[in-house]
Amino acid sequence: MSQTPFPPSPLAQRTRIKICGLTREHDVDAAVAAGADAVGFVLYAKSPRHVTPARAAELARRLPPFVTPVLLFVNETTANIVAAYARIAGATVQFHGEETPEQCWLASQSGARPYLRAARIPPGDAGGGFDLVKFASDYSQAQAILLDAHVEGYGGGGQTFNWSLLPPNVNAHLVLSGGLSAANVTAGILQVRPRCKSLAVDVSSGVEVSGPDNRGLKDPEKINQFVAAVRAADKQLAEMSKHV
């Protein structure tokens, strides 16, 4: 596989945005109003942002056309996954545990649903030892590979990993996650976008109301600031493409 970075492409410069861990109606509305392309519902009981399939379906009914609901699972049974997404038209499935390529395919193919596969990147210098090229190849049937920081438990815990250690060329659509906020997402996009076919970003804790007891409670102003920072990165990429 060539190690030449992907050049900025006008067709791929609009970074898609997912706001994850939504638990309330007005947070769903705020994400949609800000211009999010997708919203995420965590169907993992040990998460502080957990919602039941019934609650996820209730919240998803607020979504207008072309905003995608994403259902996050961690080591869930195929039967429970199928039952959950059967409630929500047009949902994408996100696998965030130890699911094998075969398990992901079986669970998603049962309802012909696209899926995302999370890659848990170790923090610090250890991140350089994660073979993302092989991981993306193993999960080649995934719609995209979501990059998150590997911390205790599942989910990034609001932590980043070292983006500069990612391979220069990953033949996949990537979703950058893990500790993103309005303060760092522009830098993350500029660092990761040239390394892949296209890039999306996924934020949860970075747009929440401050305080340890507010996990899952989103701040509309922070959502708007995050979206503005993503668009600023897109603008910089567009300028860069003029000089390629």
Secondary structure by P-SEA (a helix, b strand, c coil): cccccccccccccbbbbbbcccccaaaaaaaaaacccbbbbbccccccccccaaaaaaaaccccccbbbbbbbccccaaaaaaaaccccbbbbbbcccccaaaaaaaaacccccbbbbbbbbccccccccaaaaaaaaaccccbbbbbbbccccccccccccccccccccccbbbbbcccccccaaaaaaaccccccbbbbbbccccccccccccccccaaaaaaaaaaaaaaaaaaaaaaaac
